[in-house]
Amino acid sequence: MENSKPTLHYLQNPGSQQCLWLLEELGIEYDLVFYKREKGRAPDALKETHPLGKAPQLATASGRVIAERSAIAFYLIETYDGEGRFKVPTPELDLDWNSKDNAKFREEQLLSLAQTAINQYLSMKVTVTVFANHAPFFIRPFLQGLRWGLDKIYLDAEIDNSFKVLDAELEGREYFNGTKHPTRLDFVMQWYVDFAAQGCQVDLSLYPRVKAWFERCISRDAWKRSLEKGNGYDLEFWKMKMA
């Protein structure tokens, strides 16, 4: 285990909050460097620490900078979770990879679902909404009609199907891997569910297990502490002003 403190580069209102939540769950010392958006985008200063120029970023004690929520969560849990509270249960050697009880396989499958399909649908929905709401008045009706059609014909159905899958995966489980504490999958997935509820106005009551899981996450003391230490967390992207 590394002795020095990691540093989280935290951008206002992105998925940095979930990394901050994990740091609080781990109960380790860390440093925070705050950034604010410039005209709705990440500031150029973030390119000085990582070429992607986005947040979250985690600087390790060795000086390596890790980008992307999932990779950051993987590093933090593997490095600092000595008690194994947030690690995926290790399957028995004779457990079939095709078994629905294989937690490692479930983690990879649902992480892929979140980071590809769900992220794609939600991002498309937000992007079209923002452009439609802030377009010049003479083309605004056209773009709003396009947004409505895209939602009804494609996006809403795909989001609904994905959330039904998540809801089914939570049957009989407090967290996605059936553990008493969240694992990397939960820390990453919480962002997408919050993004859907706040940013895309997805009604979580349609997915009662997902809603209960989400409320379980945000009721944790570490989540509450992370909100107090963060510098803003508002995912209502449709209100974003175009620069």
Buried (B, 14 or more C-beta within 10 A) or exposed (E): EEEEBBBBBBBBBBBBBBBBBBBBBBEBEBEBBBBEBEEEEBBEBBEEBBEEBBBBBBBBEEEEBBBBBBBBBBBBBEBBBEEEBBBBBEBEEEBEEEEEEBBBBBBEBBBEBBBEBBBEBBBBBBEBBBBBBBBEEEEBEEBBEBBEEBBEEEBBEBBBEBBEBBBEBBEEEBBBBBBEBBBBBBBBBBBBBBBBBBBBEBEBEEBEBBBBBBEBBEEBEBBEBBBEBBBEBEBEBBEBEEE
